[in-house]
Each structure stands twice: as C-alpha cells, then as structure tokens.
C-alpha cells in the first residue's frame, strides 16, 4: 500500500511534461492501473492506493576483472568507457571477452607496447601453447616446435610453396583457398610421374576416410599430403598411424590438420593424434596443423600454427613466413594467448598423476623424401633473416622494416575501443573512401582523369579496385604470382627492400636489376630504366616486364622521388608496355624535403590513350607508419585492371575488422587535418629527423660513408674505414667487407644491421633507426664500440683527418 502521507505531486508534474504515465491501483486488490494525477485526487479524497513492487537480483560478472579494467580505463583510456559494453547472453562469452579486454588494456598501457617479436610467432604465445600441450595432453613440446601463421589457408599454401611438390593430395575442405592453377585437372596426367618443372604444383583432392586416403597415397605416390581425419576416426590413434605408415612408405611429406577434432577447453575430449604424440615423437616427414577458429567472441579472428619436431622444418617455415607474410598479427596472438593463459590458470596440476612416459623415437626416415624446392633452398641459404636473442644477451635490431616508436596513448585507445565495442556496423569498418582520399591527397593515381573512355570501339573504364592485406608484403607476393603467371620478370632497382627480392626468388620468379648509383641516392634514372627494359626484351626474352619503384620515399635509402621524376619513369614504362608496382609504405614520413619537392599528382599524368592502356599500375600502401600506429600492420593495394589479379587472391590474410574500424577512424582524422592528430604525426617526423641526424653523425665519426636520408625509417652507409681490416672475435675471423660486417657487428656488440647482401648494393649496409629511445642510444654506443674494437682507440682522430 502507498503510505497516506506520501507526496506524489512531483510524479503528477512529471506526467504533465512527458508522455510517461505511472501506475497506481485503487485499493489493495485493484487490477486496473490509474495515473499519478488520478491517484493524487483519490488520496486527497480519503482513498487508499497501492503500487506494484518488483525486486531484481543483479550479479556483476567477474567483479575483480571488471574493477581492474575500469582502473586501467581511468588511467589513460577514459574515452573508451563510453564504448564499453559488458552485457552478454551467457557467462562463458562474458568471461572470454572481459579477460581479453583486461589483457589488451594492460598491454596497450605498458611502457613498451610494441616489442620486437620473431616471425615464427610471439615467444610468450608459443610458450603458452607448449605449456598447454604439456599440462593438458602430456606432450613435452617446446616453443621452438611451433610456428604461427595468420590462418590455416596461409599455412597450407606456404607449406606447399616451401616444397613445391609436383603432385600433392590435399583435403577437399582445404583446397578451396589454394591457387586455381594448382587444381588444373587437365594437366594431371602429364605430371603424375612427378617430373614437373620447378615450382609447378598439381593438387588432387583427398578423401578424409583414412583407408581411402592411404589407398590413394600408395597408388599415386604424391610428394606431399595435406589432410585431416574424419570425426569418427579421430578418437583413436589407429587412423593417424596408418596415414603415417603410408606416407612414410612412399617417401612423402604429411601435413595433418587437427583443427576440427581438437577442443581447447578445461576438459578436452580424447584425440587420437595427441594420444600418439604422448608415446611417440613426431616423425621428421610429418607436421601437425592446428587452426584456432572456435572462439565465441570474435568468430572471424583466426590464428593457426604448425607443429614439427624437425628443427630444420620449423626454421624453414619460420623463414617462409618472414619472406611471404612478414608476421602474424600480434593482436590476434595476444587474444588467443589470453585464452590459453586462462586455461592454464584453471587447470589443476597433475590431477590424474599421469607419469610422463618415455617417448619412442622415430625408427625409420623415408629415403627419397622431397626436400625444400631448389629456389627455396638457395633463397633460405643466401637471404638475411631475423636474428633471435641469445640466452646471454638481447639483440638490438637495426635490420627490420618496422618502426618501434611508441604509439601515442589516444591512438592506443582506438585499438582498445574497437575490441570493447559490440555490434560494430559495416559502414564503420569500410576504409575504402578514406584510403582513396589519402591516396588522392598524397599521390593521385594514373587513370583518375579518364574514368570512362573509348578506344577501338570498346569501353576502357578505369574504376579502381582496393584490396587489403594483413601486411604489404603479402600483397606484393600476390603480384609476384601475377608476374609469373604471364611469364614476366620483375625488374628491381639496385638498392631495394631485400625481403621483396628474396621473396620473388623464393617463389622462383625471374628477377632482373636496374642499375642505380650513389649520386642519385640509388633512385632509378630514366635512361637506366629504358636500357634495362630494352635489354629485358632483347636479351632476356621477357614477355612482360614488371618494374618495382619505391616512393615517394625509397626503401632503404631514404631518398625522395619528386613529382617530375616519377612521371618520367612512368612515361618510360608506358613506352615499353611495362607493368608498374609503386611501393609506398615508407612514404608520408618525409622530414627533409627541401625546395622544389612536393607530393605527387599522378592524376594529372598526361599520356595518350594507347599508352594509358598499355600501362598497368599497382600501388601498395601500409597505414601503420603514416598513422603512427607502429606494430599494427594494415596493407592495401590499389589497381585498375582486376583481370590481372583476381586469380591470385586466394589465402590472402587480411586485417581483422577491429583494425579496419580503428584505421578508418584515424584516416578520417588525418584526411580532415585534425590539429591534435596532425601534431602527433609532426612529432613523429621530428623524432625521425633527430634520429637520422644523430645516426649520420655517429656513423661518419666512426668511418662510414653515409647516403643522405630525407624520409622513412632507414638509411644506407658504406663501412669505408673497415673494408679489408682483419677482425677476430668469438667464432668470427676474417677480413671485413660489406657482407660479413653484419656478423662481426652482431657478435662483438649485439647490434644487428642489414648487410650489402640484403641491400643489393656492393658494400652498402642498411640501418633502420625507428627504435625505442633507449635501444637507439644503445645502438649508437655499439657503433662507437665497434670502431674502437676494429680501428683502435685513436680511430676517431684518424678517420677525421682522412
């Protein structure tokens, strides 16, 4: 009952000024509600009114985690609080997301949120997976047995490219993302004997039932088998043992996918493959594939990893990722790492008192098992790859195409917001228009000025297409495949990103060199390009040349192409009917432009329609450097002719929609010239300019000849004072040159640079200077210390006097 002395006049006033009506009842048994105005009149006349009372019981999910999250949000991420939605349909989903948000917020709030991670995968993530295998399944694996991929599709394609089998049998569910030319059934008969040309792969779909698969393997004798096991056979290890035996007998590699048969929960079900691995080491010809796709919160966020106990295979797979993908998204690894961490924290140690049994070693190694392809073997032997930390000391990396500058706190908040929000609309992740505006402002694009023309009575529209990749490198490698498909050759200027050249060679593409010189900062000159194209047609029998140009900012020299210079190069390419790849990831950070330099305006590039049709331009871009988002990769490619690329986009790893949300938001700020955001970009440019100046002075004082750097994150220098000098330390001994000076520096000081083998320029090495502040200072000390070790205490005076 409503107390008689209660004043409900305020409710009457509320009803008067709003459409809302309160509900009161006349007496204690009335079932027809009346408004507050009627109830007030009734009460004043001596009547008694009542109202309904509802009691709600509310329990906060994971109060400790939520408290920790809100504390972190108050400490630098206050704006994210408005986007935070912790309402969920069930407890398990809530637990999964809240746990990750706390983990991510702590990571982004750390003093060093962009650590250097090996291409094989974040070391902490691989440790967690190894511990999960050991604790839950009693399989004693270590982090080096795991290699992380962006997805199962990428893992399968990279595995096949590493070995380039003439004939591969692949599970029908895993063939849908493979290149279409590998599934050309009309050519099977000619390749069934496995005597195919280097790099030509034929794939046949495999049945999942183990007896049918083994029969197919023994009859066709493939060189690689990629398969999974049917659900009804996955409980016991018999099917796995039969497949191992069949592939071993015919000497072929086995890549077994267990993704659909393996549960990662606190009470995982029985799995025959893992039962086998408890008592047996994995044979050298076999590897396991496990794709993590069953999370409940971000269903399209995928990570996969290969498991092998053959050290040479793990190393080669890691180097393959470095060449073809760059690296797997760190954010994705953090997400699944947080889930593994929770499982390990929940698990009760030794609950079954399972005694670790001695595992049986592999008794037999196939005699004629396929090895790495010839192109892969030579590339893996010659190229420079990531150097991991040793047990005794860490490596200072001035050899990586990455920035380790800190991400400004407001931008880190954007990453956290994208994961914290729910129900993000599609338009909020559509970055197309923002990228078009960015490219239009900075470069223009050939064909914009003639969107719809007619040539020889046919329409020749130039509508642009944009595709996205998790890294710029993975998009470039798709272009290499296009070049190979039309029997072309890639023409790289002397002084090019060494990973790009190595990737092309790894895939057995034909590569040629365009001469450059130090006087022009190793930029391509029109006369040299014209001569190289003429030679490609006349002496190299190239059907279609592809010209690689890095600009505005040249990687690795830091030189800048002007608007006139790039137009001159495009004119030469148009005359020769060449394809052009313009690589722009290191542009947008020009810090010393000088008079007469301006952003490109390729939209005004004037050439006749016939030449326009003969010129196909692909523009590669990377958003992380331009938007000060170091460590969060987002590649894109703009092109005009979709017929050239459409068959090569299978297994392309793309940025997750959360990153699309973040980068769209930041692109809008940049395109609108938001003052606060512009200040952050200018601050980063100033930092890079200061680093470049300091590195130049340090190198010159230590006997290096430096090539002038005007933008980007790296520069070139020649160790003039060191060439021919004898040097001995630890396991290194010999006369120094532009190639072995990398090893000498690394072993004596812990500093890792890119040698002339990477740059492609005799004697010139590459120094990347976008390091974390303290590491940059350590790098300067290492350069000085190396001078003292090689040239002696009076080295600086001698160098200056010379």
C-alpha positions, 0 to 999 in steps of 0.5 A, a space after each residue: 500500500 502507498 503510505 497516506 502521507 506520501 507526496 506524489 505531486 512531483 510524479 503528477 508534474 512529471 506526467 504533465 511534461 512527458 508522455 510517461 504515465 505511472 501506475 497506481 491501483 485503487 485499493 489493495 486488490 485493484 487490477 486496473 492501473 490509474 495515473 499519478 494525477 488520478 491517484 493524487 485526487 483519490 488520496 486527497 479524497 480519503 482513498 487508499 492506493 497501492 503500487 506494484 513492487 518488483 525486486 531484481 537480483 543483479 550479479 556483476 560478472 567477474 567483479 575483480 576483472 571488471 574493477 581492474 579494467 575500469 582502473 586501467 580505463 581511468 588511467 589513460 583510456 577514459 574515452 573508451 568507457 563510453 564504448 564499453 559494453 559488458 552485457 552478454 547472453 551467457 557467462 562463458 562469452 562474458 568471461 572470454 571477452 572481459 579477460 581479453 579486454 583486461 589483457 589488451 588494456 594492460 598491454 596497450 598501457 605498458 611502457 613498451 607496447 610494441 616489442 620486437 617479436 620473431 616471425 615464427 610467432 610471439 615467444 610468450 604465445 608459443 610458450 603458452 601453447 607448449 605449456 598447454 600441450 604439456 599440462 593438458 595432453 602430456 606432450 613435452 613440446 617446446 616453443 621452438 616446435 611451433 610456428 604461427 601463421 595468420 590462418 590455416 589457408 596461409 599455412 597450407 599454401 606456404 607449406 606447399 610453396 616451401 616444397 613445391 611438390 609436383 603432385 600433392 593430395 590435399 583435403 577437399 575442405 582445404 583446397 578451396 583457398 589454394 591457387 586455381 592453377 594448382 587444381 588444373 585437372 587437365 594437366 594431371 596426367 602429364 605430371 603424375 610421374 612427378 617430373 614437373 618443372 620447378 615450382 609447378 604444383 598439381 593438387 588432387 583432392 583427398 578423401 578424409 576416410 583414412 583407408 581411402 586416403 592411404 589407398 590413394 597415397 600408395 597408388 599415386 605416390 604424391 610428394 606431399 599430403 595435406 589432410 585431416 581425419 574424419 570425426 569418427 576416426 579421430 578418437 583413436 590413434 589407429 587412423 593417424 598411424 596408418 596415414 603415417 605408415 603410408 606416407 612414410 612408405 612412399 617417401 612423402 611429406 604429411 601435413 595433418 590438420 587437427 583443427 576440427 577434432 581438437 577442443 581447447 577447453 578445461 576438459 578436452 575430449 580424447 584425440 587420437 593424434 595427441 594420444 600418439 604424440 604422448 608415446 611417440 615423437 613426431 616423425 621428421 616427414 610429418 607436421 601437425 596443423 592446428 587452426 584456432 577458429 572456435 572462439 565465441 567472441 570474435 568468430 572471424 579472428 583466426 590464428 593457426 600454427 604448425 607443429 614439427 619436431 624437425 628443427 630444420 622444418 620449423 626454421 624453414 617455415 619460420 623463414 617462409 613466413 618472414 619472406 611471404 607474410 612478414 608476421 602474424 598479427 600480434 593482436 590476434 596472438 595476444 587474444 588467443 594467448 589470453 585464452 590459453 593463459 586462462 586455461 592454464 590458470 584453471 587447470 589443476 596440476 597433475 590431477 590424474 598423476 599421469 607419469 610422463 612416459 618415455 617417448 619412442 623415437 622415430 625408427 625409420 626416415 623415408 629415403 627419397 623424401 622431397 626436400 625444400 624446392 631448389 629456389 627455396 633452398 638457395 633463397 633460405 641459404 643466401 637471404 638475411 633473416 631475423 636474428 633471435 636473442 641469445 640466452 646471454 644477451 638481447 639483440 638490438 635490431 637495426 635490420 627490420 622494416 618496422 618502426 618501434 616508436 611508441 604509439 601515442 596513448 589516444 591512438 592506443 585507445 582506438 585499438 582498445 575501443 574497437 575490441 570493447 565495442 559490440 555490434 560494430 556496423 559495416 559502414 564503420 569498418 569500410 576504409 575504402 573512401 578514406 584510403 582513396 582520399 589519402 591516396 588522392 591527397 598524397 599521390 593521385 593515381 594514373 587513370 583518375 582523369 579518364 574514368 570512362 573512355 573509348 578506344 577501338 570501339 570498346 569501353 576502357 573504364 578505369 574504376 579502381 579496385 582496393 584490396 587489403 592485406 594483413 601486411 604489404 608484403 603479402 600483397 606484393 607476393 600476390 603480384 609476384 604470382 601475377 608476374 609469373 603467371 604471364 611469364 614476366 620478370 620483375 625488374 628491381 632497382 639496385 638498392 631495394 627492400 631485400 625481403 621483396 627480392 628474396 621473396 620473388 626468388 623464393 617463389 622462383 620468379 625471374 628477377 632482373 636489376 636496374 642499375 642505380 648509383 650513389 649520386 642519385 641516392 640509388 633512385 632509378 634514372 630514366 635512361 637506366 630504366 629504358 636500357 634495362 627494359 630494352 635489354 629485358 626484351 632483347 636479351 632476356 626474352 621477357 614477355 612482360 616486364 614488371 618494374 618495382 619503384 619505391 616512393 615517394 620515399 625509397 626503401 632503404 635509402 631514404 631518398 625522395 622521388 619528386 613529382 617530375 621524376 616519377 612521371 618520367 619513369 612512368 612515361 618510360 614504362 608506358 613506352 615499353 608496355 611495362 607493368 608498374 608496382 609503386 611501393 609506398 609504405 615508407 612514404 608520408 614520413 618525409 622530414 627533409 624535403 627541401 625546395 622544389 619537392 612536393 607530393 605527387 599528382 599522378 592524376 594529372 599524368 598526361 599520356 595518350 590513350 594507347 599508352 594509358 592502356 598499355 600501362 598497368 599500375 599497382 600501388 601498395 600502401 601500409 597505414 601503420 607508419 603514416 598513422 603512427 600506429 607502429 606494430 599494427 600492420 594494415 596493407 592495401 593495394 590499389 589497381 585498375 585492371 582486376 583481370 590481372 589479379 583476381 586469380 591470385 587472391 586466394 589465402 590472402 590474410 587480411 586485417 581483422 575488422 577491429 583494425 579496419 574500424 580503428 584505421 578508418 577512424 584515424 584516416 578520417 582524422 588525418 584526411 580532415 587535418 585534425 590539429 591534435 592528430 596532425 601534431 602527433 604525426 609532426 612529432 613523429 617526423 621530428 623524432 625521425 629527423 633527430 634520429 637520422 641526424 644523430 645516426 649520420 653523425 655517429 656513423 661518419 665519426 666512426 668511418 662510414 660513408 653515409 647516403 643522405 636520408 630525407 624520409 622513412 625509417 632507414 638509411 644506407 652507409 658504406 663501412 669505408 674505414 673497415 673494408 679489408 681490416 682483419 677482425 677476430 672475435 668469438 667464432 668470427 675471423 676474417 677480413 671485413 667487407 660489406 657482407 660479413 660486417 653484419 656478423 662481426 657487428 652482431 657478435 662483438 656488440 649485439 647490434 644487428 644491421 642489414 648487410 650489402 647482401 640484403 641491400 643489393 648494393 656492393 658494400 652498402 649496409 642498411 640501418 633502420 633507426 625507428 627504435 625505442 629511445 633507449 635501444 637507439 642510444 644503445 645502438 649508437 654506443 655499439 657503433 662507437 664500440 665497434 670502431 674502437 674494437 676494429 680501428 683502435 682507440 685513436 680511430 676517431 682522430 684518424 678517420 677525421 683527418 682522412 
